Amino acid sequence: MYDSPPMYDSSELPAYSAPSAAGRSLPPSALNLTIPREPAPSAAEFIHNLSFKGKNPKSCASLVLYDDVGVSKHLPTYMEGSKLNGLATVSLENPESINTVTVSIRGQIVSGSSSHPFFEFSQILWSNASSCGKLQGEHTWPFTIRIPREITLTVGPNDSLRLESARLPHDCLDRRAPAGVEYHSILRFGRSSPLKADYRIIAPFGYIPVIRPPPLSHCRQVAYRENVEIPGPIADPQGWRTLPPARVGGRWLNQQLVEATCTLSLALPLTYTRGSVIPLNLTIQCRNLGALEALSSPNSIVCRLRRTVRYLSAEDLREINTDEKRLGKFQHDHFDLASWWTPSAQLSEKETFRRNLCGEIVLPPNLKPTTFIGRFRLEYSVVLFSFDSVGFEPSGDQNILLTHPVQIATAFAPGPLPKSYAPESSF
C-alpha cells in the first residue's frame, strides 16, 4: 500500500499485452475467506491463562475459546450467525472471596488510548448466592454465547441523540490508523472487597459479517458461465456505472499543448467481494495520435483502490451542514495498481482518435469490508490519478482525475463466481 501513487521512469513505452478471451478462476485462498463454511469437525483451541496472587500463588484460571472457522492461526474468528463456544476453568489452592464468575463478549471502537464500547453481553457462570461460602477447589464451566447480527446504538451529538440499528462490524485494527474495531471475550472473577481489583482474563477474537453484493448483470453472469470476456458498457449498459468524463491537459514532448478526455466505467453493482476483482473500462480520446498512444499505454494509467479510515469526534457530529469527508481524523491508503489491456475484439481495429481499455483492480483476500459503526468509518473508492507517461507533462496540479466510492463485501453475489481476465504478465 502507498500513501501516494509512485512514479515510473522508462525510456520505452510498453507494448500492449494480449488478453485471453477466457477468464481465470480466483485462487482458492480467496474463496476460503469469503464463503461461509460448516464448522470444522475439531475446533481449534485458543487458551489464555491467569495466575492468582496473594494467598493463592499456586492457583490458576484459564479461558479457552474454540474457533470453528479456521481463518486465522493467531485469533479465534467467528462468522455472522455463529456462536462463541468456550470453557472457563479455575483451580484454587485456598478459598477465595469471589462474588461472581462471569464471561462476557465486548465490541469497541478504539482511538489512541481511548475506547468506546458499542455492545457487551455477559453470562454468569458462578455466583456465591447459589453456593455456600467462598469459591474453592477446581471448577469447569463450559459456555456458549450467541453473537448478535445487529445492535442498537445511541448516535449523534449530545444535544440530539437518537437510536440507530447497526450491523455488527468486522474486526479492524491497524495501529497506524486513527481508529479501529476490536472484540474481546472477558472472564471476570468479581471479588467481594471493593478495595481489591477483580481477576480478569481478556482474550481477543475476530468477527466476520456475511456481506453479499446484489446479483450481477445478466450479461456478466452469462460471460462468467461461458468463460468469455465480460461485455463492456456499450454492450451491457445496465451492467456499468459510467462516470462523467474528465479532461486532462498538458504538454506533449515539451512542445505541443494537448488535451485528452477520459471516461471511466465501473462494473455494477458497486459492491465487490474481497479476494475477487473490480472490473473497469476506460476510454481515452485525444486528437494528438502520439499523445494518445502514450496515454493509453497500460503502464501510463495510474488507477488504484483507496481505503479511508475515519474517526469522528462529538464536535464533528454537530457539523451537520459540512461535508463529512472533511471531518474527523482520517488516513488514506492506496493498494496495488489496476491492470489494463486492450479488449481482444479491438486488437485489430482501432479508432483514429479513441482508445478503449479493459481493467481490473485485484482485491486482497484479507481486505476489511466497508464499515460504518458509531463514529468509525472504513470506506473505499476507486481513484484514477493523472497519467504517468514518458513525454507527457500534465498542466496544473490536477493529481486526481476521477474518483467514485465503492463497497467491499465478504461473500460472493448469487450466481456464478467472478473471474479475472487480466493478462498473465500483469501479475
C-alpha beads as a LAMMPS data file, in Angstrom:
LAMMPS data file: protein, C-alpha beads

427 atoms
426 bonds

1 atom types
1 bond types

-500.0 500.0 xlo xhi
-500.0 500.0 ylo yhi
-500.0 500.0 zlo zhi

Masses

1 110.0

Atoms # bond

1 1 1 0.000 0.000 0.000
2 1 1 1.120 3.533 -0.722
3 1 1 0.182 6.957 0.552
4 1 1 0.563 8.405 -2.944
5 1 1 0.944 6.922 -6.420
6 1 1 4.569 6.090 -7.284
7 1 1 6.361 7.496 -10.305
8 1 1 7.744 5.372 -13.124
9 1 1 10.805 6.013 -15.292
10 1 1 11.165 4.299 -18.627
11 1 1 12.824 5.133 -21.896
12 1 1 10.405 2.973 -23.869
13 1 1 6.637 2.834 -23.998
14 1 1 5.491 -0.685 -23.022
15 1 1 3.640 -2.764 -25.572
16 1 1 0.052 -3.882 -25.099
17 1 1 -0.432 -7.280 -23.508
18 1 1 -2.642 -9.675 -25.407
19 1 1 -5.549 -10.805 -23.237
20 1 1 -7.201 -14.166 -23.188
21 1 1 -10.897 -14.297 -24.010
22 1 1 -11.290 -16.894 -21.270
23 1 1 -11.224 -15.797 -17.652
24 1 1 -9.220 -17.382 -14.855
25 1 1 -10.824 -18.748 -11.723
26 1 1 -9.957 -16.997 -8.485
27 1 1 -7.353 -18.621 -6.206
28 1 1 -8.721 -20.984 -3.534
29 1 1 -7.408 -18.715 -0.765
30 1 1 -9.878 -16.039 -1.821
31 1 1 -12.794 -18.450 -1.749
32 1 1 -11.860 -19.831 1.663
33 1 1 -12.036 -16.390 3.242
34 1 1 -15.263 -15.239 1.670
35 1 1 -17.625 -18.217 1.590
36 1 1 -19.148 -19.243 4.944
37 1 1 -18.287 -22.828 5.774
38 1 1 -19.594 -25.515 8.037
39 1 1 -17.819 -25.805 11.414
40 1 1 -14.723 -27.960 11.332
41 1 1 -15.011 -31.429 12.939
42 1 1 -12.413 -30.476 15.541
43 1 1 -12.368 -26.821 16.537
44 1 1 -9.061 -25.093 17.223
45 1 1 -8.405 -24.068 20.824
46 1 1 -7.054 -20.687 21.896
47 1 1 -6.026 -20.798 25.569
48 1 1 -5.367 -17.823 27.863
49 1 1 -4.095 -18.400 31.408
50 1 1 -4.073 -16.402 34.645
51 1 1 -2.039 -16.932 37.810
52 1 1 -3.530 -15.741 41.098
53 1 1 -1.522 -13.722 43.607
54 1 1 -1.621 -13.235 47.373
55 1 1 -2.660 -16.274 49.379
56 1 1 -3.252 -18.328 46.231
57 1 1 0.122 -18.154 44.428
58 1 1 -0.225 -21.726 43.126
59 1 1 -3.778 -21.206 41.908
60 1 1 -4.647 -20.512 38.293
61 1 1 -7.506 -19.983 35.862
62 1 1 -7.864 -20.324 32.118
63 1 1 -10.168 -19.168 29.353
64 1 1 -10.426 -21.348 26.249
65 1 1 -12.098 -20.130 23.040
66 1 1 -12.976 -22.639 20.317
67 1 1 -12.581 -21.437 16.737
68 1 1 -14.740 -23.301 14.215
69 1 1 -13.930 -21.173 11.141
70 1 1 -10.196 -21.745 10.739
71 1 1 -9.476 -18.380 9.099
72 1 1 -6.602 -17.365 11.375
73 1 1 -3.906 -19.288 13.211
74 1 1 -3.485 -16.467 15.715
75 1 1 -7.021 -15.335 16.533
76 1 1 -10.283 -17.259 17.066
77 1 1 -12.691 -15.940 14.458
78 1 1 -16.459 -16.270 14.180
79 1 1 -18.794 -15.845 11.233
80 1 1 -22.073 -13.940 11.374
81 1 1 -24.792 -16.129 12.835
82 1 1 -22.400 -18.391 14.739
83 1 1 -21.932 -18.942 18.452
84 1 1 -18.860 -18.349 20.564
85 1 1 -18.108 -21.564 22.434
86 1 1 -15.611 -21.630 25.250
87 1 1 -14.507 -23.140 28.526
88 1 1 -13.592 -21.421 31.789
89 1 1 -11.619 -23.271 34.454
90 1 1 -10.210 -22.382 37.845
91 1 1 -8.080 -24.240 40.354
92 1 1 -7.857 -22.594 43.788
93 1 1 -5.449 -23.927 46.394
94 1 1 -7.193 -21.910 49.136
95 1 1 -10.727 -20.481 49.393
96 1 1 -11.140 -17.121 47.657
97 1 1 -13.729 -14.424 48.394
98 1 1 -15.419 -14.263 44.999
99 1 1 -18.936 -12.904 44.450
100 1 1 -19.438 -13.954 40.833
101 1 1 -17.657 -15.541 37.917
102 1 1 -18.843 -14.079 34.616
103 1 1 -17.869 -14.359 30.978
104 1 1 -18.678 -11.593 28.524
105 1 1 -18.052 -10.524 24.950
106 1 1 -17.439 -6.905 24.056
107 1 1 -17.019 -4.910 20.871
108 1 1 -15.447 -1.477 20.971
109 1 1 -14.057 1.312 18.840
110 1 1 -10.514 2.223 19.829
111 1 1 -8.826 5.518 19.032
112 1 1 -5.445 6.189 20.541
113 1 1 -5.641 5.406 24.253
114 1 1 -9.441 5.725 24.428
115 1 1 -12.068 3.063 23.780
116 1 1 -15.813 3.290 23.156
117 1 1 -17.787 0.035 23.610
118 1 1 -20.693 -0.415 21.206
119 1 1 -22.004 -3.662 22.682
120 1 1 -21.408 -6.038 25.596
121 1 1 -23.144 -9.217 26.679
122 1 1 -22.423 -11.059 29.953
123 1 1 -23.240 -14.512 31.249
124 1 1 -22.962 -15.604 34.892
125 1 1 -21.038 -18.860 35.326
126 1 1 -20.998 -18.982 39.136
127 1 1 -22.450 -16.928 41.976
128 1 1 -21.927 -17.131 45.733
129 1 1 -25.672 -16.523 46.079
130 1 1 -26.272 -20.057 44.832
131 1 1 -23.303 -21.585 46.655
132 1 1 -22.279 -21.906 50.263
133 1 1 -19.235 -19.917 51.258
134 1 1 -16.212 -18.974 49.237
135 1 1 -15.048 -20.285 45.884
136 1 1 -12.504 -23.056 46.296
137 1 1 -11.137 -26.151 44.601
138 1 1 -11.406 -26.941 40.900
139 1 1 -14.270 -25.790 38.707
140 1 1 -15.037 -26.063 34.993
141 1 1 -17.711 -24.018 33.204
142 1 1 -18.426 -24.591 29.510
143 1 1 -20.321 -21.696 27.948
144 1 1 -21.968 -20.656 24.695
145 1 1 -22.723 -17.070 23.679
146 1 1 -24.644 -16.226 20.535
147 1 1 -23.036 -13.292 18.743
148 1 1 -25.717 -10.790 17.644
149 1 1 -26.069 -9.861 13.987
150 1 1 -27.285 -6.354 14.774
151 1 1 -27.043 -3.968 17.693
152 1 1 -28.758 -0.723 18.698
153 1 1 -26.555 2.339 19.098
154 1 1 -27.098 5.794 20.529
155 1 1 -25.645 8.135 17.929
156 1 1 -25.417 11.837 17.152
157 1 1 -24.226 14.879 19.110
158 1 1 -25.092 15.078 22.799
159 1 1 -27.902 17.579 22.238
160 1 1 -29.726 15.435 19.645
161 1 1 -29.085 11.769 20.414
162 1 1 -31.047 9.091 18.568
163 1 1 -31.231 5.297 18.427
164 1 1 -29.944 3.548 15.332
165 1 1 -29.640 -0.114 14.333
166 1 1 -26.254 -1.198 13.035
167 1 1 -24.803 -4.390 11.711
168 1 1 -22.062 -5.862 13.863
169 1 1 -18.844 -4.837 12.074
170 1 1 -15.793 -6.813 11.027
171 1 1 -12.854 -6.554 13.413
172 1 1 -10.455 -3.953 12.068
173 1 1 -7.358 -2.971 13.987
174 1 1 -4.407 -1.218 12.357
175 1 1 -2.071 0.568 14.757
176 1 1 -1.250 3.146 12.067
177 1 1 -4.901 4.120 11.614
178 1 1 -6.628 6.808 13.711
179 1 1 -9.215 4.291 14.956
180 1 1 -10.268 0.661 14.709
181 1 1 -12.713 -2.018 15.856
182 1 1 -11.781 -4.838 18.219
183 1 1 -13.539 -7.655 20.082
184 1 1 -12.725 -9.318 23.405
185 1 1 -14.032 -12.168 25.493
186 1 1 -13.548 -11.440 29.205
187 1 1 -13.531 -13.930 32.071
188 1 1 -14.013 -11.998 35.309
189 1 1 -13.734 -13.168 38.918
190 1 1 -15.615 -10.485 40.861
191 1 1 -14.037 -10.121 44.301
192 1 1 -16.054 -9.355 47.427
193 1 1 -13.953 -6.450 48.660
194 1 1 -14.349 -3.153 46.774
195 1 1 -10.725 -2.409 47.649
196 1 1 -9.445 -5.371 45.679
197 1 1 -9.348 -5.455 41.908
198 1 1 -11.177 -8.248 40.110
199 1 1 -9.222 -11.033 38.465
200 1 1 -9.670 -10.900 34.688
201 1 1 -8.619 -12.782 31.582
202 1 1 -9.082 -10.811 28.367
203 1 1 -8.944 -12.760 25.097
204 1 1 -9.264 -11.093 21.663
205 1 1 -11.324 -12.632 18.880
206 1 1 -12.289 -11.793 15.304
207 1 1 -15.688 -11.445 13.690
208 1 1 -16.732 -11.688 10.026
209 1 1 -20.135 -10.341 8.928
210 1 1 -21.585 -12.018 5.841
211 1 1 -21.901 -9.081 3.426
212 1 1 -23.114 -10.180 -0.003
213 1 1 -23.387 -7.972 -3.135
214 1 1 -26.612 -7.824 -5.152
215 1 1 -26.776 -10.053 -8.265
216 1 1 -24.519 -9.143 -11.185
217 1 1 -25.979 -8.068 -14.520
218 1 1 -27.424 -10.871 -16.653
219 1 1 -24.821 -10.327 -19.401
220 1 1 -21.952 -10.513 -16.933
221 1 1 -23.302 -13.708 -15.370
222 1 1 -23.567 -15.295 -18.829
223 1 1 -19.948 -14.305 -19.565
224 1 1 -18.737 -15.934 -16.350
225 1 1 -20.714 -19.110 -17.025
226 1 1 -19.490 -19.388 -20.618
227 1 1 -15.953 -18.313 -19.695
228 1 1 -15.765 -15.451 -22.198
229 1 1 -14.871 -11.770 -21.855
230 1 1 -17.405 -9.703 -19.953
231 1 1 -19.259 -7.198 -22.171
232 1 1 -18.303 -3.540 -21.863
233 1 1 -20.504 -0.514 -21.175
234 1 1 -21.797 -0.290 -24.756
235 1 1 -22.868 -3.944 -24.991
236 1 1 -24.128 -4.081 -21.388
237 1 1 -25.262 -0.564 -20.382
238 1 1 -27.200 -1.914 -17.381
239 1 1 -24.057 -3.544 -16.026
240 1 1 -21.814 -0.484 -15.725
241 1 1 -21.647 2.871 -13.931
242 1 1 -20.027 5.368 -16.292
243 1 1 -18.592 8.429 -14.563
244 1 1 -18.704 11.931 -16.069
245 1 1 -15.773 12.463 -18.474
246 1 1 -12.634 14.109 -17.114
247 1 1 -10.441 16.405 -19.187
248 1 1 -6.693 16.442 -18.751
249 1 1 -4.405 18.935 -20.436
250 1 1 -0.657 19.029 -20.734
251 1 1 2.378 19.392 -22.930
252 1 1 3.485 16.614 -25.256
253 1 1 7.252 16.211 -25.814
254 1 1 7.791 19.624 -24.195
255 1 1 6.263 21.306 -27.239
256 1 1 2.660 20.723 -28.201
257 1 1 -0.254 21.529 -25.924
258 1 1 -2.682 18.603 -25.946
259 1 1 -5.968 17.761 -24.269
260 1 1 -7.405 14.318 -23.615
261 1 1 -10.790 13.164 -22.355
262 1 1 -11.039 10.142 -20.032
263 1 1 -14.233 8.210 -19.360
264 1 1 -14.056 5.612 -16.594
265 1 1 -16.715 2.935 -16.036
266 1 1 -17.059 0.591 -13.052
267 1 1 -18.935 -2.708 -13.206
268 1 1 -22.252 -2.797 -11.352
269 1 1 -23.178 -3.409 -8.639
270 1 1 -20.632 -1.167 -6.933
271 1 1 -20.066 -3.762 -4.206
272 1 1 -17.162 -6.152 -4.749
273 1 1 -16.125 -9.228 -2.820
274 1 1 -12.671 -9.269 -1.271
275 1 1 -10.439 -11.809 -2.962
276 1 1 -12.039 -11.016 -6.336
277 1 1 -11.557 -8.089 -8.748
278 1 1 -13.144 -4.758 -9.654
279 1 1 -13.775 -4.777 -13.442
280 1 1 -13.030 -1.419 -15.079
281 1 1 -13.375 0.115 -18.520
282 1 1 -11.532 3.229 -19.669
283 1 1 -11.971 5.263 -22.843
284 1 1 -9.340 7.881 -23.790
285 1 1 -9.850 10.403 -26.588
286 1 1 -7.155 12.735 -27.917
287 1 1 -6.563 14.471 -31.271
288 1 1 -2.793 14.044 -30.996
289 1 1 -2.012 10.463 -32.028
290 1 1 1.396 10.367 -30.364
291 1 1 -0.001 11.555 -27.060
292 1 1 -2.985 9.203 -27.425
293 1 1 -0.733 6.169 -27.848
294 1 1 1.356 7.215 -24.854
295 1 1 -1.582 7.915 -22.551
296 1 1 -3.382 4.690 -23.489
297 1 1 -0.335 2.554 -22.743
298 1 1 -1.259 0.297 -19.765
299 1 1 1.733 1.445 -17.724
300 1 1 0.734 5.101 -18.092
301 1 1 -2.608 4.666 -16.335
302 1 1 -2.489 5.109 -12.560
303 1 1 -5.675 3.732 -11.029
304 1 1 -5.928 2.349 -7.515
305 1 1 -8.296 1.329 -4.768
306 1 1 -8.185 3.868 -1.937
307 1 1 -9.047 2.990 1.651
308 1 1 -10.077 5.759 4.037
309 1 1 -10.222 5.173 7.789
310 1 1 -12.120 7.965 9.518
311 1 1 -12.981 8.681 13.149
312 1 1 -15.497 11.398 14.010
313 1 1 -15.469 13.255 17.310
314 1 1 -18.557 14.588 19.092
315 1 1 -17.749 18.032 17.667
316 1 1 -17.616 16.592 14.142
317 1 1 -21.086 15.091 14.536
318 1 1 -22.514 18.553 15.235
319 1 1 -21.319 19.863 11.863
320 1 1 -24.421 18.659 10.040
321 1 1 -24.034 21.198 7.224
322 1 1 -20.416 20.298 6.488
323 1 1 -19.212 17.683 4.031
324 1 1 -18.411 14.665 6.242
325 1 1 -15.396 13.867 4.044
326 1 1 -13.716 16.936 5.535
327 1 1 -14.406 15.982 9.135
328 1 1 -12.614 13.923 11.745
329 1 1 -9.269 12.196 11.867
330 1 1 -8.643 10.206 8.718
331 1 1 -5.983 8.251 6.885
332 1 1 -5.733 7.289 3.205
333 1 1 -4.038 4.125 1.953
334 1 1 -3.671 3.037 -1.662
335 1 1 -3.487 -0.536 -2.915
336 1 1 -1.805 -2.050 -5.963
337 1 1 -2.233 -0.564 -9.425
338 1 1 -5.045 -1.700 -11.697
339 1 1 -4.041 -3.872 -14.664
340 1 1 -5.028 -2.700 -18.154
341 1 1 -5.244 -4.329 -21.573
342 1 1 -6.900 -3.875 -24.959
343 1 1 -10.038 -5.988 -25.465
344 1 1 -9.395 -8.882 -27.849
345 1 1 -12.121 -7.645 -30.210
346 1 1 -10.230 -4.362 -30.708
347 1 1 -6.680 -5.635 -31.166
348 1 1 -7.004 -5.419 -34.958
349 1 1 -9.354 -2.410 -35.094
350 1 1 -8.538 0.954 -33.528
351 1 1 -10.483 4.176 -33.890
352 1 1 -8.256 7.011 -35.010
353 1 1 -8.557 9.327 -32.015
354 1 1 -10.041 6.962 -29.435
355 1 1 -8.710 4.052 -27.392
356 1 1 -10.658 1.692 -25.157
357 1 1 -9.100 -0.471 -22.443
358 1 1 -10.338 -3.093 -20.007
359 1 1 -9.004 -3.067 -16.470
360 1 1 -9.095 -4.845 -13.131
361 1 1 -8.201 -3.979 -9.573
362 1 1 -7.281 -7.100 -7.600
363 1 1 -8.775 -7.103 -4.097
364 1 1 -6.677 -8.808 -1.392
365 1 1 -8.455 -11.743 0.307
366 1 1 -7.875 -10.228 3.759
367 1 1 -9.310 -6.806 2.890
368 1 1 -11.617 -5.490 5.608
369 1 1 -15.141 -4.742 4.338
370 1 1 -16.788 -1.334 4.227
371 1 1 -17.769 -0.423 7.787
372 1 1 -19.971 2.233 9.414
373 1 1 -20.349 1.880 13.177
374 1 1 -20.880 4.826 15.504
375 1 1 -18.122 7.343 14.879
376 1 1 -15.972 4.904 12.917
377 1 1 -15.876 4.772 9.112
378 1 1 -13.956 2.412 6.845
379 1 1 -14.607 3.495 3.264
380 1 1 -13.272 2.648 -0.186
381 1 1 -13.137 4.410 -3.530
382 1 1 -11.642 3.830 -6.967
383 1 1 -9.288 6.671 -7.869
384 1 1 -7.928 7.495 -11.319
385 1 1 -4.825 9.642 -10.907
386 1 1 -3.143 11.806 -13.504
387 1 1 -1.226 9.897 -16.194
388 1 1 2.381 8.898 -15.601
389 1 1 3.645 8.805 -19.175
390 1 1 7.025 9.447 -20.752
391 1 1 6.780 12.563 -22.901
392 1 1 3.584 13.904 -21.325
393 1 1 3.695 16.646 -18.708
394 1 1 0.263 17.430 -17.230
395 1 1 -0.577 21.064 -16.670
396 1 1 -1.553 22.450 -13.288
397 1 1 -1.771 20.360 -10.135
398 1 1 -4.594 18.031 -11.183
399 1 1 -3.441 14.916 -9.333
400 1 1 -6.814 13.115 -9.252
401 1 1 -8.880 12.896 -12.441
402 1 1 -11.799 10.742 -11.280
403 1 1 -12.934 9.087 -8.077
404 1 1 -16.013 7.116 -7.081
405 1 1 -16.988 5.334 -3.842
406 1 1 -17.320 1.545 -3.829
407 1 1 -18.113 -1.010 -1.153
408 1 1 -16.197 -4.147 -0.188
409 1 1 -18.105 -7.308 0.759
410 1 1 -17.091 -10.592 2.399
411 1 1 -19.245 -13.070 0.443
412 1 1 -19.952 -13.574 -3.248
413 1 1 -23.085 -12.436 -5.054
414 1 1 -25.653 -15.077 -6.040
415 1 1 -24.822 -16.806 -9.305
416 1 1 -21.504 -17.724 -10.942
417 1 1 -18.243 -16.754 -9.282
418 1 1 -16.333 -13.821 -10.817
419 1 1 -13.220 -14.418 -12.903
420 1 1 -10.068 -12.489 -13.708
421 1 1 -9.324 -11.558 -17.327
422 1 1 -6.105 -9.590 -16.895
423 1 1 -3.133 -10.862 -18.937
424 1 1 -0.795 -13.186 -17.054
425 1 1 2.022 -10.662 -17.498
426 1 1 0.079 -8.230 -15.306
427 1 1 0.733 -10.297 -12.166

Bonds

1 1 1 2
2 1 2 3
3 1 3 4
4 1 4 5
5 1 5 6
6 1 6 7
7 1 7 8
8 1 8 9
9 1 9 10
10 1 10 11
11 1 11 12
12 1 12 13
13 1 13 14
14 1 14 15
15 1 15 16
16 1 16 17
17 1 17 18
18 1 18 19
19 1 19 20
20 1 20 21
21 1 21 22
22 1 22 23
23 1 23 24
24 1 24 25
25 1 25 26
26 1 26 27
27 1 27 28
28 1 28 29
29 1 29 30
30 1 30 31
31 1 31 32
32 1 32 33
33 1 33 34
34 1 34 35
35 1 35 36
36 1 36 37
37 1 37 38
38 1 38 39
39 1 39 40
40 1 40 41
41 1 41 42
42 1 42 43
43 1 43 44
44 1 44 45
45 1 45 46
46 1 46 47
47 1 47 48
48 1 48 49
49 1 49 50
50 1 50 51
51 1 51 52
52 1 52 53
53 1 53 54
54 1 54 55
55 1 55 56
56 1 56 57
57 1 57 58
58 1 58 59
59 1 59 60
60 1 60 61
61 1 61 62
62 1 62 63
63 1 63 64
64 1 64 65
65 1 65 66
66 1 66 67
67 1 67 68
68 1 68 69
69 1 69 70
70 1 70 71
71 1 71 72
72 1 72 73
73 1 73 74
74 1 74 75
75 1 75 76
76 1 76 77
77 1 77 78
78 1 78 79
79 1 79 80
80 1 80 81
81 1 81 82
82 1 82 83
83 1 83 84
84 1 84 85
85 1 85 86
86 1 86 87
87 1 87 88
88 1 88 89
89 1 89 90
90 1 90 91
91 1 91 92
92 1 92 93
93 1 93 94
94 1 94 95
95 1 95 96
96 1 96 97
97 1 97 98
98 1 98 99
99 1 99 100
100 1 100 101
101 1 101 102
102 1 102 103
103 1 103 104
104 1 104 105
105 1 105 106
106 1 106 107
107 1 107 108
108 1 108 109
109 1 109 110
110 1 110 111
111 1 111 112
112 1 112 113
113 1 113 114
114 1 114 115
115 1 115 116
116 1 116 117
117 1 117 118
118 1 118 119
119 1 119 120
120 1 120 121
121 1 121 122
122 1 122 123
123 1 123 124
124 1 124 125
125 1 125 126
126 1 126 127
127 1 127 128
128 1 128 129
129 1 129 130
130 1 130 131
131 1 131 132
132 1 132 133
133 1 133 134
134 1 134 135
135 1 135 136
136 1 136 137
137 1 137 138
138 1 138 139
139 1 139 140
140 1 140 141
141 1 141 142
142 1 142 143
143 1 143 144
144 1 144 145
145 1 145 146
146 1 146 147
147 1 147 148
148 1 148 149
149 1 149 150
150 1 150 151
151 1 151 152
152 1 152 153
153 1 153 154
154 1 154 155
155 1 155 156
156 1 156 157
157 1 157 158
158 1 158 159
159 1 159 160
160 1 160 161
161 1 161 162
162 1 162 163
163 1 163 164
164 1 164 165
165 1 165 166
166 1 166 167
167 1 167 168
168 1 168 169
169 1 169 170
170 1 170 171
171 1 171 172
172 1 172 173
173 1 173 174
174 1 174 175
175 1 175 176
176 1 176 177
177 1 177 178
178 1 178 179
179 1 179 180
180 1 180 181
181 1 181 182
182 1 182 183
183 1 183 184
184 1 184 185
185 1 185 186
186 1 186 187
187 1 187 188
188 1 188 189
189 1 189 190
190 1 190 191
191 1 191 192
192 1 192 193
193 1 193 194
194 1 194 195
195 1 195 196
196 1 196 197
197 1 197 198
198 1 198 199
199 1 199 200
200 1 200 201
201 1 201 202
202 1 202 203
203 1 203 204
204 1 204 205
205 1 205 206
206 1 206 207
207 1 207 208
208 1 208 209
209 1 209 210
210 1 210 211
211 1 211 212
212 1 212 213
213 1 213 214
214 1 214 215
215 1 215 216
216 1 216 217
217 1 217 218
218 1 218 219
219 1 219 220
220 1 220 221
221 1 221 222
222 1 222 223
223 1 223 224
224 1 224 225
225 1 225 226
226 1 226 227
227 1 227 228
228 1 228 229
229 1 229 230
230 1 230 231
231 1 231 232
232 1 232 233
233 1 233 234
234 1 234 235
235 1 235 236
236 1 236 237
237 1 237 238
238 1 238 239
239 1 239 240
240 1 240 241
241 1 241 242
242 1 242 243
243 1 243 244
244 1 244 245
245 1 245 246
246 1 246 247
247 1 247 248
248 1 248 249
249 1 249 250
250 1 250 251
251 1 251 252
252 1 252 253
253 1 253 254
254 1 254 255
255 1 255 256
256 1 256 257
257 1 257 258
258 1 258 259
259 1 259 260
260 1 260 261
261 1 261 262
262 1 262 263
263 1 263 264
264 1 264 265
265 1 265 266
266 1 266 267
267 1 267 268
268 1 268 269
269 1 269 270
270 1 270 271
271 1 271 272
272 1 272 273
273 1 273 274
274 1 274 275
275 1 275 276
276 1 276 277
277 1 277 278
278 1 278 279
279 1 279 280
280 1 280 281
281 1 281 282
282 1 282 283
283 1 283 284
284 1 284 285
285 1 285 286
286 1 286 287
287 1 287 288
288 1 288 289
289 1 289 290
290 1 290 291
291 1 291 292
292 1 292 293
293 1 293 294
294 1 294 295
295 1 295 296
296 1 296 297
297 1 297 298
298 1 298 299
299 1 299 300
300 1 300 301
301 1 301 302
302 1 302 303
303 1 303 304
304 1 304 305
305 1 305 306
306 1 306 307
307 1 307 308
308 1 308 309
309 1 309 310
310 1 310 311
311 1 311 312
312 1 312 313
313 1 313 314
314 1 314 315
315 1 315 316
316 1 316 317
317 1 317 318
318 1 318 319
319 1 319 320
320 1 320 321
321 1 321 322
322 1 322 323
323 1 323 324
324 1 324 325
325 1 325 326
326 1 326 327
327 1 327 328
328 1 328 329
329 1 329 330
330 1 330 331
331 1 331 332
332 1 332 333
333 1 333 334
334 1 334 335
335 1 335 336
336 1 336 337
337 1 337 338
338 1 338 339
339 1 339 340
340 1 340 341
341 1 341 342
342 1 342 343
343 1 343 344
344 1 344 345
345 1 345 346
346 1 346 347
347 1 347 348
348 1 348 349
349 1 349 350
350 1 350 351
351 1 351 352
352 1 352 353
353 1 353 354
354 1 354 355
355 1 355 356
356 1 356 357
357 1 357 358
358 1 358 359
359 1 359 360
360 1 360 361
361 1 361 362
362 1 362 363
363 1 363 364
364 1 364 365
365 1 365 366
366 1 366 367
367 1 367 368
368 1 368 369
369 1 369 370
370 1 370 371
371 1 371 372
372 1 372 373
373 1 373 374
374 1 374 375
375 1 375 376
376 1 376 377
377 1 377 378
378 1 378 379
379 1 379 380
380 1 380 381
381 1 381 382
382 1 382 383
383 1 383 384
384 1 384 385
385 1 385 386
386 1 386 387
387 1 387 388
388 1 388 389
389 1 389 390
390 1 390 391
391 1 391 392
392 1 392 393
393 1 393 394
394 1 394 395
395 1 395 396
396 1 396 397
397 1 397 398
398 1 398 399
399 1 399 400
400 1 400 401
401 1 401 402
402 1 402 403
403 1 403 404
404 1 404 405
405 1 405 406
406 1 406 407
407 1 407 408
408 1 408 409
409 1 409 410
410 1 410 411
411 1 411 412
412 1 412 413
413 1 413 414
414 1 414 415
415 1 415 416
416 1 416 417
417 1 417 418
418 1 418 419
419 1 419 420
420 1 420 421
421 1 421 422
422 1 422 423
423 1 423 424
424 1 424 425
425 1 425 426
426 1 426 427
